[in-house]
Amino acid sequence: MSYDSFKVLTFDVVGTLIDFEAGVLEGVRRIGGPRTAALSDDQIFASYKRGRDAHPERSSEVMFNVYRYLARELDLPSDDGACDAFQLAVLRWQPFADSVEALKRLRTKFRLVAMTNADRVALSAYAHALGNPFHDTICADDTGCAKPNPEFFAFNKGRQSAFGYKQSDILHVAQSQHHDIGIARKLGYKVCWIERRQGMKGFGGTPEVPELTKPDFHFATMKAFADAAVGS
């Protein structure tokens, strides 16, 4: 399959371009203090995911509550100051080392569209950190739902059609098998899996899936994808 058949790259943002796992661990360990020394990464991720499930609303608002949930479960400081600090840290999550340069190269050939479960406030912060590479952005505030809900993809499909693009023009690029790769493939999209946890055990901060969906393209990094799609 040639990359020349695609005109639009749609991207999951948090986890694919923004290193939220590093952000979660850094925030929890810094705010939680010495007590976190006895906690494994997987313990922190498990509590974080349960906290996010309990508070699935806008990320720029509810990460205060997500941290409080996590902190109480793991016996860490859970005062308002600690929760505020985590909420602010979420908006400062940084890109993976290869994201900015890869997106800059991909933009020379493709229309780049962000498709994220983050809200508009959080997306604005992440897009800025990424160098504002996107031609268009779709977030949970726009769709009123979150991936893997098929309606999220339907919203974007309709939006891109207004600019003259068909579903067959789109390659969906993402890290999460749960939120993106599985559902996108079911909906008939070609998909590129950026397996950020390649060689690592478990699913980290991303929900587990019972079975991995085989992608059309598969890379461990955005750099490798950009090298293949547009050249080094």
C-alpha positions in Angstrom: 0.0 0.0 0.0 1.4 3.4 -1.0 1.2 6.5 1.3 0.4 8.4 -1.9 -3.2 7.2 -1.7 -3.8 9.3 1.4 -4.4 13.0 1.6 -5.3 13.3 5.2 -3.6 12.0 8.4 -5.9 12.0 11.5 -4.0 11.8 14.8 -4.8 10.7 18.2 -2.9 13.3 20.3 -2.6 12.2 23.9 -0.4 9.0 24.0 0.6 9.2 20.3 2.1 12.7 20.1 2.0 13.8 23.7 3.7 11.6 26.3 1.0 11.4 28.8 2.4 8.3 30.6 5.6 10.2 31.4 3.4 13.2 32.5 1.3 11.1 34.8 4.2 9.4 36.5 6.2 12.6 36.9 3.2 14.4 38.3 2.2 11.7 40.7 5.7 11.1 42.0 6.6 14.8 42.4 3.3 15.8 44.0 2.9 12.5 46.0 6.4 12.8 47.5 8.4 10.1 49.3 5.4 7.7 49.6 5.5 7.1 45.9 8.9 5.4 46.1 7.1 2.1 47.1 4.7 2.3 44.1 5.4 0.7 40.7 4.5 2.5 37.5 1.7 -0.1 36.9 0.2 0.6 40.3 0.1 4.3 39.5 -1.3 3.7 36.0 -4.0 1.4 37.4 -5.3 3.9 39.9 -5.1 6.7 37.3 -7.2 4.8 34.9 -9.8 4.0 37.6 -9.8 7.7 38.5 -10.3 8.7 34.9 -13.1 6.2 34.5 -14.8 7.7 37.6 -14.3 11.2 36.2 -14.6 11.0 32.4 -15.5 14.7 31.8 -13.4 17.5 30.4 -9.7 16.9 31.2 -8.9 20.6 31.8 -11.4 20.5 34.7 -11.6 17.0 36.2 -8.0 16.0 36.6 -8.2 17.6 40.0 -10.7 14.9 41.0 -8.8 12.2 39.1 -5.8 12.9 41.2 -7.8 13.0 44.5 -9.2 9.5 43.6 -5.8 8.2 42.8 -4.2 9.8 45.9 -6.8 8.4 48.3 -6.5 4.9 46.8 -2.7 5.0 47.0 -2.5 6.8 50.3 -0.8 9.9 48.9 -1.4 13.6 49.9 -4.9 14.5 48.5 -5.4 18.1 49.7 -6.7 20.7 47.4 -3.1 22.0 46.7 -1.9 18.6 45.6 -5.0 18.2 43.3 -4.5 21.6 41.8 -0.9 20.9 41.1 -1.8 17.7 39.2 -4.5 19.5 37.2 -2.0 22.2 36.1 0.6 19.5 35.3 -1.8 17.8 33.0 -2.0 20.9 30.8 1.8 20.9 30.6 2.3 17.3 29.4 5.0 17.4 26.8 5.4 15.9 23.3 7.5 12.8 22.7 11.0 13.7 21.6 10.2 12.9 17.9 6.7 14.4 17.6 7.4 18.0 16.6 9.9 17.2 13.9 7.9 14.3 12.5 4.7 16.4 12.2 6.6 19.2 10.6 7.8 16.8 7.8 4.4 15.1 7.5 2.7 18.5 7.1 4.6 19.1 3.8 2.7 16.2 2.2 -0.6 15.7 4.1 -3.5 17.5 5.7 -3.0 17.0 9.5 -6.1 16.6 11.7 -6.1 16.2 15.4 -8.8 13.8 16.8 -8.6 13.8 20.6 -10.7 13.0 23.6 -9.1 16.0 25.3 -11.2 19.1 25.5 -10.6 22.4 23.7 -8.5 24.0 26.5 -6.2 20.9 26.8 -5.9 20.5 23.1 -4.9 24.2 22.7 -2.1 23.6 25.2 -0.9 20.4 23.5 -1.1 21.8 20.0 1.0 24.7 21.1 3.6 22.3 22.6 3.6 20.5 19.3 4.3 23.7 17.3 0.7 24.1 16.1 1.0 21.6 13.2 -2.7 20.9 12.6 -4.8 22.1 9.7 -7.9 21.1 11.6 -8.7 19.9 15.1 -11.6 17.8 16.5 -12.0 17.3 20.2 -14.6 16.0 22.7 -16.1 19.5 23.1 -17.0 19.4 19.4 -18.3 15.8 19.2 -20.1 15.5 22.5 -18.6 12.1 22.9 -15.2 10.3 23.2 -13.4 7.7 21.3 -14.0 4.7 20.8 -17.6 6.0 20.2 -18.1 5.6 16.4 -19.9 9.0 16.5 -16.6 10.7 17.1 -15.3 9.3 13.8 -18.6 10.1 12.0 -18.3 13.7 13.2 -14.8 14.0 11.7 -15.8 12.2 8.5 -18.5 14.7 7.9 -16.3 17.6 8.7 -13.5 16.5 6.4 -16.1 15.9 3.6 -16.9 19.6 3.7 -13.4 20.2 2.6 -13.7 17.7 -0.2 -12.0 14.7 1.4 -13.5 11.1 1.4 -12.9 8.4 4.0 -10.6 6.6 1.6 -8.4 9.7 1.6 -7.8 9.3 5.4 -5.1 7.4 7.3 -5.8 7.3 11.0 -2.6 7.4 13.1 -2.8 6.4 16.8 -1.2 4.6 19.8 -4.3 3.3 21.5 -5.7 0.0 20.4 -8.7 0.6 22.6 -9.6 4.2 21.7 -8.5 4.2 18.1 -7.0 1.3 16.2 -9.7 -1.3 16.8 -12.7 1.0 16.2 -11.2 2.8 13.2 -10.5 -0.5 11.5 -14.0 -1.7 12.2 -15.3 1.5 10.6 -13.3 0.8 7.5 -10.4 3.2 7.9 -6.8 2.4 7.1 -4.8 2.7 10.3 -1.3 3.2 11.4 -0.4 2.0 14.8 2.4 4.0 16.6 3.3 1.4 19.3 4.8 3.7 21.8 5.2 0.9 24.3 6.9 -1.5 22.0 9.0 -3.9 24.0 7.3 -3.0 27.2 5.0 -5.2 29.2 1.3 -4.3 29.6 -0.8 -1.4 28.4 0.5 1.3 30.8 -1.9 4.2 31.1 -4.1 3.0 28.2 -7.0 0.6 28.6 -6.3 -3.0 27.8 -7.9 -4.8 24.9 -8.7 -8.6 24.7 -7.0 -8.9 21.3 -4.8 -6.6 19.3 -6.1 -5.3 16.0 -3.6 -5.7 13.2 -2.9 -2.3 11.6 -2.2 -1.5 7.9 1.1 0.2 9.0 3.0 -0.3 12.2 5.9 1.7 13.7 7.4 2.2 17.2 7.9 6.0 16.7 6.6 8.9 14.8 10.0 9.5 13.4 10.0 6.0 11.8 6.5 6.7 10.4 7.6 10.1 8.9 10.7 8.5 7.4 8.5 6.0 5.6 5.8 8.4 4.6 7.8 11.4 3.4 11.5 10.4 3.7 14.2 11.5 6.1 
